[in-house]
Amino acid sequence: MDVAIDGRDVTVKGPKGTLSHTIAEPIEIAKGDDGTLAVTRPNDENKVRALHGLSRTLVANMVLGVTQGYSKTLEIVGVGYRVQAKSPTQLEFALGFSHPVIVNAPEGVSFRVERPTLFHVDGIDKQKVGEIAANIRKLRKPDPYKGKGVRYQGEVIRRKVGKAGK
C-alpha cells in the first residue's frame, strides 16, 4: 500500500485500486517515519474536533477500501421477487412491477449474485457502496405487514399486525 500526501490531498494506492480525498481546511495530515499517518488539529473548538474525527475516519476508510474493499449483502423476500446478473456492473430485478428494473453500477462498484434472492454490492469506496445499496433497497422497501421487499442481510423488519377481522 502506498500513501501520497500533496498539501491537503491524500492519495492511497493499494492492491484493489486508488482513492484520493482532500482534507478539510484546519486539519493537518502527516506521514510518520514508520509509515503511519497522523491527523492533527490546531485547537479544540467543536467544529474543528468534529472535522478531525471525520478526516481521520475518511482516511482510515480509504486505506481499508484499497486493501480489503467493502461489501454490502442484500436479500430479496417475496414470491416472484428475484435478481439476475446481466453483467458484473448491471443487475435486473423483478420486484412485482409490470416491468423489470435495471440497475447499473457506477465506476468502481460491482455486483455479485449468489442466488436469485441474495446478492452483493462490492467496491473500494465505502460511501459509493453504501449509496448504491441504499438506492437498490429503495426500489422496493421491506413491507411492515408482509415483510416483502429488498433488505440488508440480517436487517430486522418490525412487523405490524394489520387490521383485525370480525
C-alpha positions as CSV (number, residue, x, y, z in Angstrom):
1,M,0.0,0.0,0.0
2,D,1.3,3.4,-0.9
3,V,0.1,6.8,0.6
4,A,1.0,10.1,-1.1
5,I,0.3,13.4,0.6
6,D,0.4,16.6,-1.5
7,G,-0.6,19.5,0.6
8,R,-4.2,18.8,1.5
9,D,-4.7,16.0,-1.0
10,V,-4.3,12.4,0.2
11,T,-4.0,9.6,-2.3
12,V,-4.0,5.9,-1.3
13,K,-2.9,3.2,-3.7
14,G,-3.4,-0.5,-2.9
15,P,-3.9,-3.8,-4.5
16,K,-7.6,-3.1,-5.2
17,G,-7.2,0.4,-6.6
18,T,-6.6,4.1,-5.9
19,L,-8.6,6.6,-3.8
20,S,-8.0,10.2,-3.1
21,H,-9.5,12.8,-0.8
22,T,-8.9,16.5,0.1
23,I,-8.7,17.1,3.9
24,A,-10.8,20.0,5.3
25,E,-9.1,23.3,6.0
26,P,-7.8,23.5,9.6
27,I,-6.9,19.8,9.8
28,E,-3.3,18.7,9.1
29,I,-2.1,15.3,8.0
30,A,1.5,14.0,8.0
31,K,3.2,10.7,7.3
32,G,5.3,9.3,10.1
33,D,8.7,7.6,9.7
34,D,7.2,4.2,10.5
35,G,4.5,4.5,7.7
36,T,1.7,5.7,10.0
37,L,-0.5,8.7,9.1
38,A,-1.0,11.4,11.8
39,V,-4.1,13.5,11.6
40,T,-3.8,16.6,13.8
41,R,-6.0,19.6,14.7
42,P,-4.8,23.1,15.6
43,N,-7.2,23.7,18.5
44,D,-10.1,22.2,20.5
45,E,-13.1,24.1,19.1
46,N,-16.2,21.9,18.5
47,K,-16.2,22.3,14.7
48,V,-12.5,21.5,14.4
49,R,-12.8,18.5,16.7
50,A,-15.7,17.2,14.5
51,L,-13.6,17.7,11.3
52,H,-10.7,16.0,13.0
53,G,-12.7,12.8,13.6
54,L,-14.3,12.9,10.2
55,S,-10.9,13.3,8.4
56,R,-9.3,10.5,10.4
57,T,-12.2,8.2,9.6
58,L,-12.3,9.0,5.9
59,V,-8.6,8.3,5.5
60,A,-8.9,5.1,7.5
61,N,-11.8,4.0,5.3
62,M,-9.7,4.8,2.2
63,V,-6.9,2.6,3.5
64,L,-9.3,-0.2,4.3
65,G,-11.0,0.1,1.0
66,V,-7.9,-0.2,-1.2
67,T,-6.6,-3.2,0.9
68,Q,-9.7,-5.2,1.7
69,G,-12.6,-3.5,-0.1
70,Y,-16.2,-3.0,1.1
71,S,-19.3,-5.2,0.5
72,K,-23.0,-4.9,1.3
73,T,-25.1,-8.0,1.2
74,L,-28.8,-7.6,0.3
75,E,-31.6,-10.2,0.2
76,I,-34.9,-10.2,-1.5
77,V,-38.0,-11.6,0.2
78,G,-41.3,-12.1,-1.7
79,V,-43.0,-14.5,-4.1
80,G,-41.7,-13.8,-7.6
81,Y,-39.2,-11.3,-6.5
82,R,-35.7,-12.1,-7.9
83,V,-32.5,-10.6,-9.2
84,Q,-30.5,-11.6,-12.2
85,A,-26.9,-10.5,-13.2
86,K,-26.8,-9.1,-16.7
87,S,-23.1,-8.3,-16.3
88,P,-20.7,-7.6,-13.3
89,T,-21.9,-4.0,-13.4
90,Q,-25.6,-4.5,-14.2
91,L,-28.5,-6.1,-12.4
92,E,-32.0,-6.9,-13.5
93,F,-34.7,-7.0,-10.8
94,A,-38.2,-8.5,-10.9
95,L,-39.9,-6.8,-7.9
96,G,-43.6,-7.1,-8.7
97,F,-43.8,-4.2,-11.1
98,S,-45.1,-4.5,-14.7
99,H,-41.5,-4.2,-16.0
100,P,-38.1,-5.3,-15.0
101,V,-35.9,-2.8,-13.1
102,I,-32.3,-2.5,-14.4
103,V,-29.6,-1.0,-12.1
104,N,-26.2,0.0,-13.5
105,A,-23.2,0.2,-11.2
106,P,-21.0,3.4,-11.2
107,E,-17.3,3.3,-11.7
108,G,-15.6,1.3,-9.0
109,V,-18.6,-0.7,-7.9
110,S,-19.5,-4.3,-9.0
111,F,-22.3,-6.7,-8.3
112,R,-22.3,-10.4,-7.4
113,V,-25.4,-12.6,-7.5
114,E,-25.2,-15.6,-5.2
115,R,-28.7,-16.9,-5.8
116,P,-31.9,-15.2,-7.2
117,T,-32.7,-13.8,-3.8
118,L,-29.2,-12.9,-2.5
119,F,-26.7,-10.5,-4.0
120,H,-23.6,-8.4,-3.0
121,V,-22.6,-4.8,-3.8
122,D,-18.7,-4.6,-3.8
123,G,-16.3,-1.8,-4.2
124,I,-13.3,0.1,-2.7
125,D,-15.2,3.3,-1.8
126,K,-17.4,2.8,1.3
127,Q,-19.6,5.8,0.5
128,K,-20.4,4.6,-3.1
129,V,-21.1,1.0,-2.0
130,G,-23.5,2.2,0.8
131,E,-25.2,4.6,-1.5
132,I,-25.8,2.1,-4.3
133,A,-27.1,-0.5,-1.7
134,A,-29.5,2.1,-0.3
135,N,-30.7,3.0,-3.7
136,I,-31.4,-0.6,-4.6
137,R,-33.2,-1.1,-1.2
138,K,-35.3,2.0,-2.1
139,L,-36.7,0.2,-5.2
140,R,-38.9,-1.9,-3.0
141,K,-38.6,-1.2,0.7
142,P,-39.5,-4.0,3.1
143,D,-43.2,-4.0,3.8
144,P,-44.0,-3.9,7.6
145,Y,-47.1,-6.1,7.1
146,K,-45.9,-9.0,5.0
147,G,-42.1,-8.4,5.2
148,K,-41.7,-8.4,1.4
149,G,-39.1,-6.3,-0.3
150,V,-35.3,-5.7,-0.6
151,R,-33.4,-5.6,2.7
152,Y,-29.9,-5.8,4.0
153,Q,-28.9,-9.2,5.2
154,G,-29.6,-9.6,8.9
155,E,-31.8,-6.5,8.9
156,V,-34.8,-6.9,11.3
157,I,-38.1,-5.6,10.0
158,R,-40.6,-4.5,12.6
159,R,-43.8,-6.2,11.7
160,K,-47.3,-4.8,12.2
161,V,-50.4,-6.9,12.9
162,G,-52.7,-5.4,10.3
163,K,-56.5,-5.0,10.7
164,A,-58.5,-7.3,12.9
165,G,-61.1,-9.4,11.2
166,K,-64.6,-10.0,12.5
